[in-house]
Amino acid sequence: MIYADIKRLIEYSVKNGLIERDDELVVRNMLMDALHVYDWQDEKTENGEMTIDEILLPFLDYACANGVIEDTAANRDLFDTKLMGIVTPMPREVKREFYELHSKSPLEATEWYYSFSQKLNYVRAGRIAKDIRWKYPCEYGTLDITINRSKPEKDPRDIAKARQSAAAKYPQCQLCAENMGFAGNPNHPARQNLRPVPVKINGESWYLQYSPYGYYNEHCIVFNERHIPMVIDDAVFKKLFDFVALLPHYFVGSNADLPIVGGSILSHEHFQGGNYRFAMADAKSEHIFQLKNYQTVSAGIIKWPMSVIRLESENKDELGQACAYVLKKWRGYSDEIAGIYAETDGTPHNTITPIVRKNGSLFQCDLVLRNNLTSEERPLGIFHPNPSLHHIKKENIGLIEVMGLAVLPARLAEELGEVEKVLLSGGNLADNPLTAAHADWAESVRSRHPELNAENAAEIIRSEVGAVFEQVLCDAGVFKRDSEGKAAFIRFVHALLE
């Protein structure tokens, strides 16, 4: 049946514009070579409405059964990417199509490129669909909650092989342009079906691509062609404005550039963006002020659990200068009463998470004030989720969480299900290894919800998880939402007006 499977993948690729009918024989022979198939028989095949995951599965089973690959999760991922690389157009073709569409409509260009990335199975839509998602309305807007189940668990054999293999020096990291077409290895994912689109940012060569495991609609990554560290400086605002000028229907933002409050990859300059409206974008100003040297720029503190100054203007050059001014002031700002120190023993602590979007004719920039100070009691960060919340969210609070989308660990899918069962049965949460870490929190849920029953338990637990995430964001705010914190925030605004 492998012949029918090959024909099915070819028909899928023709139908979805990945290859043309004239390419069929070459593609067939390349697929046969990859599968170690040395003869050919024509067989009838029905494509129906099969997904790309369903089309690829027989190839993986065949390759494992016939000794082409070892049957592990990592080898399967390396191999299905290799097969899709055979039907992936060359970068010049992708670039040409993107910019032909962009000349008519930036929206049309990104819609095509995202759909194309899904058809290539670079964006793994089938796995993303496994994520659990819900909304949580609160006083700051409607937060997004996700439990990330899209990334497959690692096979112990793959882990052992990766440890035995020398760390890859090429590509230097998973964001380098050299990843496009890369075959992968035990320590680095395959990228034969990756085709980033080149873009110009601040006069430099950058690339645009989508995240394989996106957390929201058209979750994109924009990265510098050069492997240089992330830095939040005056130039970063010009870069962000350039991107939204190119794709005005997208937002774009950067993780902070310091450990703890920064992103997972600080060694390579990159941004994240996409076609999605987060709750932060709808937050309203609760204290408006005017920066005296930037008359075209309006400024305000927005009502958000973290500490955010919003600047906006039609004049993106003056807006960039105003953003740089706020950044400079914050880098050197300390407030002992609020527990904020710009540096200790020469180590800097203050930085910013910037987010840019277009709002009609206005360029809008949210500057999220961050500080990575630690203490003996809070080694993970003073402005970090407090330990009582770590059973739900212990990881760093990065760009995506800052905007109001919780990315929660996969373990919670099973653990929260077990919490629900134990609550309904009246059992002891501390005695169950899946619920022990949640015991104190779950007992408080039980006491606050005497109405909890089989019909509403799941909804109540999800709402309570949302409340935890709301508190996570409040903890990560450098100026707290109480009266003392708000007064401290105003002190910083006064420093900006000096």
C-alpha positions as CSV (number, residue, x, y, z in Angstrom):
1,M,0.0,0.0,0.0
2,I,3.0,2.4,0.2
3,Y,2.5,3.1,-3.5
4,A,-1.0,4.4,-2.8
5,D,0.3,6.4,0.1
6,I,2.9,8.1,-2.1
7,K,0.3,8.9,-4.7
8,R,-1.9,10.4,-1.9
9,L,0.8,12.7,-0.7
10,I,1.5,13.8,-4.3
11,E,-2.2,14.5,-4.9
12,Y,-2.4,16.5,-1.7
13,S,0.7,18.5,-2.7
14,V,-0.7,19.3,-6.1
15,K,-4.2,20.2,-4.8
16,N,-2.7,22.6,-2.2
17,G,-0.3,24.3,-4.5
18,L,2.9,22.9,-3.0
19,I,4.0,21.3,-6.3
20,E,2.7,21.3,-9.9
21,R,1.7,18.3,-11.9
22,D,4.9,18.6,-13.9
23,D,6.8,17.9,-10.7
24,E,5.1,14.5,-10.0
25,L,7.7,12.1,-11.3
26,V,10.6,13.8,-9.7
27,V,8.7,14.1,-6.4
28,R,7.7,10.4,-6.6
29,N,11.3,9.3,-7.0
30,M,12.5,11.4,-4.2
31,L,9.8,10.0,-1.9
32,M,10.7,6.5,-3.0
33,D,14.4,7.1,-2.2
34,A,13.6,8.5,1.3
35,L,11.4,5.4,2.0
36,H,14.0,2.9,0.5
37,V,11.4,1.8,-2.1
38,Y,13.0,0.6,-5.3
39,D,10.1,-0.5,-7.4
40,W,6.8,1.1,-8.5
41,Q,3.2,-0.1,-8.9
42,D,0.3,2.1,-9.8
43,E,-2.5,1.8,-7.3
44,K,-5.8,3.6,-7.0
45,T,-6.1,5.9,-4.1
46,E,-8.9,8.0,-2.5
47,N,-7.8,11.2,-0.8
48,G,-11.1,12.1,0.7
49,E,-10.8,14.8,3.4
50,M,-7.7,13.4,5.1
51,T,-5.6,15.8,7.1
52,I,-1.9,16.0,6.5
53,D,-1.3,14.1,9.8
54,E,-3.5,11.2,8.5
55,I,-1.7,11.2,5.2
56,L,1.8,11.1,6.8
57,L,1.0,8.4,9.4
58,P,1.3,5.4,7.0
59,F,4.7,6.6,5.9
60,L,5.9,6.7,9.5
61,D,4.6,3.3,10.3
62,Y,6.1,1.9,7.1
63,A,9.5,3.5,7.8
64,C,9.5,2.0,11.3
65,A,8.4,-1.4,10.2
66,N,10.9,-1.7,7.4
67,G,14.0,-0.4,9.3
68,V,14.2,3.0,7.6
69,I,14.0,4.7,11.0
70,E,13.9,3.7,14.7
71,D,10.4,3.9,16.1
72,T,10.7,6.9,18.5
73,A,8.9,10.2,18.6
74,A,11.9,12.2,17.6
75,N,12.7,10.0,14.6
76,R,9.2,10.1,13.4
77,D,9.2,13.9,13.6
78,L,12.6,14.1,11.7
79,F,11.2,11.7,9.1
80,D,7.8,13.3,8.4
81,T,9.6,16.7,8.1
82,K,12.0,15.2,5.6
83,L,9.1,13.9,3.5
84,M,7.4,17.3,3.6
85,G,10.6,19.0,2.6
86,I,10.5,17.1,-0.7
87,V,7.2,18.8,-1.6
88,T,8.2,22.2,-0.2
89,P,8.8,25.0,-2.8
90,M,12.1,26.8,-2.8
91,P,12.6,30.1,-0.8
92,R,12.6,32.2,-4.0
93,E,9.1,30.9,-4.9
94,V,7.7,31.6,-1.5
95,K,9.2,35.1,-1.4
96,R,7.8,35.9,-4.8
97,E,4.2,34.7,-3.9
98,F,4.2,36.6,-0.6
99,Y,5.3,39.9,-2.0
100,E,3.0,39.6,-5.1
101,L,0.1,39.2,-2.7
102,H,1.5,41.9,-0.3
103,S,1.4,44.5,-3.1
104,K,-2.3,44.0,-3.2
105,S,-3.0,43.4,0.5
106,P,-0.8,42.7,3.5
107,L,-3.8,40.8,5.0
108,E,-4.0,38.6,1.9
109,A,-0.3,37.9,2.0
110,T,-0.2,36.7,5.6
111,E,-3.4,34.7,5.2
112,W,-1.8,32.9,2.3
113,Y,1.5,32.4,4.1
114,Y,-0.1,31.0,7.3
115,S,-2.3,28.6,5.3
116,F,0.8,27.6,3.3
117,S,2.8,26.9,6.5
118,Q,-0.1,24.7,7.8
119,K,-0.3,22.8,4.5
120,L,3.5,22.1,4.7
121,N,2.9,20.8,8.3
122,Y,5.5,23.3,9.5
123,V,2.7,24.8,11.6
124,R,1.4,21.6,13.2
125,A,-2.3,22.4,13.3
126,G,-3.2,18.9,14.3
127,R,-1.1,19.1,17.4
128,I,-2.1,22.7,18.2
129,A,-5.7,21.5,18.3
130,K,-4.8,19.3,21.3
131,D,-4.2,22.4,23.4
132,I,-7.0,23.2,26.0
133,R,-8.3,26.7,25.8
134,W,-10.8,28.8,27.7
135,K,-11.6,32.4,28.6
136,Y,-11.6,34.1,32.0
137,P,-13.4,37.4,32.4
138,C,-12.0,39.6,35.2
139,E,-11.9,43.3,36.0
140,Y,-9.0,43.8,33.5
141,G,-10.8,42.2,30.6
142,T,-11.1,38.7,29.3
143,L,-7.9,36.7,29.8
144,D,-7.0,33.7,27.6
145,I,-6.0,30.5,29.4
146,T,-4.3,27.6,27.6
147,I,-2.8,24.3,28.7
148,N,-0.1,23.5,26.2
149,R,-0.4,19.9,25.0
150,S,0.8,20.4,21.4
151,K,4.5,19.5,22.0
152,P,4.9,15.7,22.2
153,E,6.6,14.2,25.2
154,K,10.1,13.1,24.7
155,D,10.9,9.4,24.4
156,P,13.5,8.2,26.9
157,R,15.5,6.7,23.9
158,D,15.5,10.0,22.2
159,I,16.7,11.7,25.4
160,A,19.5,9.2,25.8
161,K,20.6,9.6,22.1
162,A,20.6,13.4,22.4
163,R,22.9,13.2,25.5
164,Q,25.3,10.9,23.6
165,S,25.4,13.2,20.6
166,A,27.7,16.2,20.5
167,A,25.8,19.5,20.8
168,A,25.1,20.9,17.4
169,K,27.1,24.1,16.5
170,Y,25.2,24.5,13.2
171,P,22.8,26.2,13.2
172,Q,23.8,28.2,16.2
173,C,20.3,28.2,17.5
174,Q,16.7,27.4,16.5
175,L,16.1,31.0,15.3
176,C,19.0,31.2,12.8
177,A,18.2,31.6,9.1
178,E,20.4,28.5,8.5
179,N,17.5,26.4,9.8
180,M,15.6,26.6,6.6
181,G,16.0,23.2,4.9
182,F,18.1,21.8,7.8
183,A,17.7,18.0,8.2
184,G,17.9,18.1,12.0
185,N,19.6,15.7,14.4
186,P,19.0,14.3,18.0
187,N,19.6,17.8,19.4
188,H,18.0,20.0,16.8
189,P,14.6,19.7,15.1
190,A,14.3,19.1,11.3
191,R,13.4,22.2,9.2
192,Q,13.3,21.0,5.6
193,N,9.8,22.4,5.3
194,L,10.7,25.8,6.8
195,R,10.5,28.8,4.4
196,P,10.9,32.1,6.2
197,V,10.1,35.3,4.2
198,P,12.8,38.0,4.1
199,V,11.7,41.4,5.4
200,K,13.5,44.7,6.0
201,I,13.5,46.0,9.5
202,N,15.3,49.3,10.3
203,G,17.4,48.8,7.1
204,E,18.6,45.3,8.2
205,S,17.8,41.9,6.8
206,W,15.3,40.0,9.0
207,Y,13.0,37.0,8.4
208,L,9.3,36.3,9.1
209,Q,8.0,32.8,9.9
210,Y,5.3,31.2,12.0
211,S,5.6,29.3,15.2
212,P,5.3,25.5,14.7
213,Y,3.2,25.3,17.9
214,G,1.5,28.7,17.9
215,Y,-0.4,29.9,21.0
216,Y,-2.8,32.2,19.1
217,N,-3.9,33.0,15.6
218,E,-1.0,33.5,13.1
219,H,1.6,33.4,15.9
220,C,4.6,34.6,14.1
221,I,8.3,35.0,14.9
222,V,10.4,37.8,13.3
223,F,14.2,37.3,13.7
224,N,17.4,39.1,12.7
225,E,19.4,37.4,9.9
226,R,22.4,37.8,12.1
227,H,22.9,35.7,15.3
228,I,23.1,38.6,17.7
229,P,21.8,39.0,21.3
230,M,18.4,40.5,22.1
231,V,18.8,44.0,23.4
232,I,16.0,46.5,24.4
233,D,17.5,49.8,23.3
234,D,16.4,53.0,21.5
235,A,16.6,51.2,18.1
236,V,14.1,48.5,19.1
237,F,11.2,50.8,18.8
238,K,12.0,51.8,15.2
239,K,12.3,48.0,14.4
240,L,8.9,47.3,15.9
241,F,7.2,50.2,14.1
242,D,8.8,49.1,10.8
243,F,7.2,45.7,11.2
244,V,3.6,47.0,11.9
245,A,4.1,49.4,9.0
246,L,4.7,46.4,6.8
247,L,1.9,44.3,8.3
248,P,-0.5,46.9,9.9
249,H,-3.1,44.2,10.9
250,Y,-0.5,42.4,13.1
251,F,0.8,43.4,16.6
252,V,4.5,42.8,17.4
253,G,6.4,42.7,20.7
254,S,9.6,41.7,22.2
255,N,10.5,39.8,25.3
256,A,12.6,41.7,27.8
257,D,16.3,41.4,27.5
258,L,17.3,40.3,31.1
259,P,17.2,36.8,32.6
260,I,14.2,35.8,34.6
261,V,11.9,38.4,33.0
262,G,13.2,37.7,29.5
263,G,12.4,35.1,26.9
264,S,13.7,31.6,26.5
265,I,16.1,32.6,23.7
266,L,18.1,35.8,24.5
267,S,21.0,34.9,22.3
268,H,19.2,35.8,19.0
269,E,17.4,39.0,18.4
270,H,13.7,38.3,17.6
271,F,10.2,39.5,18.1
272,Q,6.8,37.7,18.3
273,G,3.6,38.9,16.7
274,G,0.5,37.9,14.9
275,N,-3.1,38.5,14.0
276,Y,-4.7,38.4,17.4
277,R,-6.2,40.9,19.8
278,F,-5.2,40.3,23.4
279,A,-7.1,41.7,26.4
280,M,-4.3,44.1,27.0
281,A,-5.1,45.9,23.7
282,D,-8.5,46.8,25.1
283,A,-7.3,48.0,28.4
284,K,-8.2,51.7,29.0
285,S,-6.0,54.5,30.5
286,E,-6.7,55.2,34.2
287,H,-4.1,58.0,34.5
288,I,-3.3,60.3,31.5
289,F,-0.2,62.5,31.4
290,Q,1.8,64.6,28.9
291,L,5.6,64.2,28.2
292,K,6.7,67.8,27.8
293,N,9.2,67.2,25.0
294,Y,6.9,65.0,23.0
295,Q,3.8,67.0,22.2
296,T,2.4,64.7,19.5
297,V,2.5,61.7,21.9
298,S,-0.3,60.9,24.3
299,A,0.7,58.9,27.4
300,G,-1.1,57.1,30.2
301,I,-1.1,54.3,32.7
302,I,-3.5,51.6,31.6
303,K,-5.6,49.5,33.9
304,W,-3.8,46.2,33.7
305,P,-2.5,43.8,36.4
306,M,1.1,44.5,35.4
307,S,2.6,48.0,35.2
308,V,2.1,49.4,31.8
309,I,2.6,52.8,30.2
310,R,0.9,53.3,26.8
311,L,2.3,55.8,24.4
312,E,0.6,56.6,21.0
313,S,1.0,59.0,18.2
314,E,0.6,59.3,14.4
315,N,4.2,60.4,14.3
316,K,6.1,57.2,14.7
317,D,9.5,59.0,14.8
318,E,8.6,61.1,17.8
319,L,6.8,58.2,19.4
320,G,10.0,56.1,19.1
321,Q,11.9,58.9,20.8
322,A,9.3,59.1,23.6
323,C,9.5,55.4,24.1
324,A,13.3,55.6,24.3
325,Y,13.0,58.3,26.9
326,V,10.8,56.2,29.1
327,L,13.1,53.3,28.7
328,K,16.1,55.3,29.7
329,K,14.3,56.7,32.8
330,W,13.2,53.3,33.9
331,R,16.6,51.7,33.4
332,G,18.0,54.1,36.1
333,Y,15.0,54.3,38.4
334,S,14.9,53.1,42.0
335,D,12.1,53.3,44.6
336,E,13.2,51.9,47.9
337,I,9.6,52.1,49.3
338,A,8.3,50.0,46.4
339,G,11.2,47.6,46.6
340,I,12.5,48.6,43.2
341,Y,16.3,48.9,42.6
342,A,17.7,49.7,39.2
343,E,20.9,47.7,40.0
344,T,22.7,45.9,42.8
345,D,26.5,45.6,42.8
346,G,26.6,46.7,39.2
347,T,24.0,44.2,37.9
348,P,21.1,45.9,36.1
349,H,17.5,44.9,37.0
350,N,15.2,47.2,35.2
351,T,14.0,46.6,31.6
352,I,10.9,46.8,29.4
353,T,8.7,44.4,27.5
354,P,7.5,46.6,24.5
355,I,4.4,45.8,22.4
356,V,3.4,47.7,19.3
357,R,0.2,47.8,17.2
358,K,-1.6,50.1,14.9
359,N,-4.9,51.6,16.1
360,G,-6.4,53.3,13.1
361,S,-3.9,55.9,12.1
362,L,-2.1,55.8,15.4
363,F,1.0,53.8,16.3
364,Q,0.5,52.5,19.8
365,C,3.2,51.2,22.1
366,D,2.7,49.5,25.5
367,L,5.8,49.6,27.7
368,V,5.5,46.9,30.4
369,L,7.9,47.8,33.2
370,R,9.9,44.8,34.4
371,N,12.4,44.1,37.2
372,N,14.3,40.8,37.7
373,L,15.5,41.4,41.3
374,T,15.6,38.2,43.5
375,S,15.9,37.5,47.2
376,E,16.6,34.5,49.5
377,E,12.9,34.1,50.0
378,R,12.1,34.6,46.3
379,P,15.0,33.2,44.3
380,L,12.9,32.9,41.1
381,G,12.2,36.7,41.2
382,I,10.5,39.1,43.6
383,F,8.2,40.3,40.7
384,H,7.3,36.7,39.8
385,P,4.4,34.5,40.8
386,N,4.5,33.9,44.5
387,P,5.2,30.3,45.6
388,S,1.6,29.6,46.5
389,L,0.8,29.9,42.7
390,H,3.6,27.6,41.5
391,H,1.3,24.5,41.4
392,I,-0.4,26.2,38.4
393,K,2.3,28.6,37.0
394,K,6.0,28.6,38.0
395,E,7.6,29.4,34.7
396,N,8.8,32.9,33.6
397,I,6.2,35.5,32.6
398,G,7.1,36.4,29.1
399,L,5.7,38.5,26.3
400,I,2.6,36.3,25.7
401,E,1.6,36.1,29.3
402,V,2.2,39.8,29.8
403,M,-0.5,40.5,27.2
404,G,-3.0,38.3,28.9
405,L,-2.6,34.7,27.6
406,A,-1.6,32.0,30.1
407,V,0.6,29.3,28.7
408,L,0.2,26.6,31.3
409,P,2.2,23.3,31.4
410,A,0.8,20.1,29.9
411,R,0.8,18.3,33.3
412,L,-2.2,20.3,34.3
413,A,-4.5,18.6,31.8
414,E,-4.3,15.4,33.8
415,E,-3.8,17.0,37.3
416,L,-6.8,19.3,37.1
417,G,-9.0,16.4,35.9
418,E,-7.9,14.4,38.9
419,V,-8.6,17.4,41.2
420,E,-12.1,17.4,39.9
421,K,-12.6,13.7,40.5
422,V,-11.3,14.0,44.1
423,L,-13.4,17.1,44.9
424,L,-16.5,15.3,43.7
425,S,-15.7,12.1,45.6
426,G,-14.9,13.9,48.8
427,G,-11.5,12.3,48.9
428,N,-8.2,13.5,50.4
429,L,-6.3,15.6,47.9
430,A,-3.1,15.4,49.8
431,D,-3.0,11.6,49.5
432,N,-3.2,11.6,45.6
433,P,0.2,12.1,43.9
434,L,-1.6,13.9,41.0
435,T,-3.4,16.3,43.3
436,A,-1.1,16.7,46.3
437,A,0.6,19.9,44.9
438,H,-2.9,21.4,44.4
439,A,-4.3,20.4,47.8
440,D,-4.4,23.7,49.6
441,W,-5.7,25.5,46.6
442,A,-8.3,22.9,45.8
443,E,-9.5,22.8,49.4
444,S,-10.1,26.5,49.2
445,V,-12.0,26.0,46.0
446,R,-14.1,23.4,47.7
447,S,-14.8,25.7,50.7
448,R,-15.7,28.7,48.5
449,H,-18.0,26.7,46.2
450,P,-20.5,24.6,48.2
451,E,-22.6,24.4,45.0
452,L,-19.9,22.4,43.3
453,N,-21.3,19.3,41.6
454,A,-20.7,17.0,38.6
455,E,-22.4,19.4,36.2
456,N,-20.4,22.6,37.2
457,A,-17.1,21.3,38.6
458,A,-15.1,21.6,35.5
459,E,-16.3,25.1,34.8
460,I,-15.6,26.2,38.5
461,I,-12.1,24.7,38.3
462,R,-11.3,26.5,35.1
463,S,-12.6,29.8,36.5
464,E,-10.4,29.3,39.6
465,V,-7.4,28.6,37.4
466,G,-8.1,31.9,35.5
467,A,-8.2,33.7,38.9
468,V,-4.7,32.2,39.7
469,F,-3.4,33.6,36.4
470,E,-4.8,37.0,37.1
471,Q,-2.9,36.9,40.4
472,V,0.2,35.7,38.6
473,L,0.1,38.9,36.5
474,C,-0.5,41.1,39.5
475,D,2.5,39.5,41.2
476,A,4.7,40.2,38.1
477,G,3.7,43.9,38.2
478,V,6.4,46.1,39.7
479,F,3.8,48.5,41.0
480,K,1.1,46.7,42.8
481,R,-2.6,47.3,42.2
482,D,-3.2,48.5,45.8
483,S,-3.2,52.1,46.9
484,E,0.6,52.1,47.8
485,G,1.5,50.5,44.5
486,K,-0.6,53.0,42.5
487,A,1.0,55.9,44.5
488,A,4.5,54.4,43.7
489,F,3.6,54.3,40.0
490,I,2.6,58.0,40.0
491,R,6.0,58.7,41.6
492,F,7.6,57.2,38.5
493,V,5.4,59.2,36.2
494,H,6.5,62.4,38.1
495,A,10.1,61.4,37.4
496,L,9.2,61.2,33.7
497,L,7.8,64.8,33.9
498,E,10.9,66.3,35.5
